[in-house]
């Protein structure tokens, strides 16, 4: 089975890159399933119904979220009806779910969305939640388990990797928007600290640089905005999985001013 995971899609620039490239990537690499983090897909904050349906029409099969899941209130009822996840370690009673089991080519796969603690809203323990959920999925006989760990701290992400190593098929870090150079496979588990955003690449984590610079120079609050014009990037990690174990993984990056994609090799332990 071949699965593609897209990092944080940020606003119109990100959606434009998904529209322009995803269907070709699906065909070129024979992707069976595509997961995308889209909690920033609508104007940089949250996800609305129109943009969710756009992303599904472009070839995304399932959407994961994070701390901006709730920014667009219209998405809340859709968490119950569409393949859109929110972090699983929110308390019981919160709309939606953070885990979904789907069948791809008659094989069950589970997608788990977890949110970290550092710099995030207070939630249930991410590590206990992930451990209990993955163990329960394995007990049910589900071998292919993909985890989106939406977290700020690389220490949390590496700790989650070691906790789930040999159990989950892949642990993908999201949230910090900057793609990291630590893609690896260990004990059949693929890991990368951050897949990296799809969107504007010449600002500050997908946003226009003006407001962040003002914040850092003056300490004053300033609203973040998407750039009106920008250079764009598409980023995806592709994993090949057999019997629940990742046997190959590579990174695909596409720049809007270049025709070719770049595949970055992984290292194995």
Protein Blocks (a to p, Z undefined) as FASTA:
>chain_A
ZZddddddehjklmmmmmmmmmmmmmmnopabdcddfklmggoiajdfklmmmmmmnopa
bdcddfklmmpmmlmmmmmmmccdddfkbcehiacjfbdcddeehiacdddddddfeopa
cdddfklmmmmmmmmmmmnopabdcdddddfblklmmmmmmmmgokambdcdehjlpacf
kbcceehiacdfbgbpaddfkbgghiafklmmmmmmnopacdddddfbdcdddddddddd
eehiafbdcdddddfkbfbdcddddddZZ
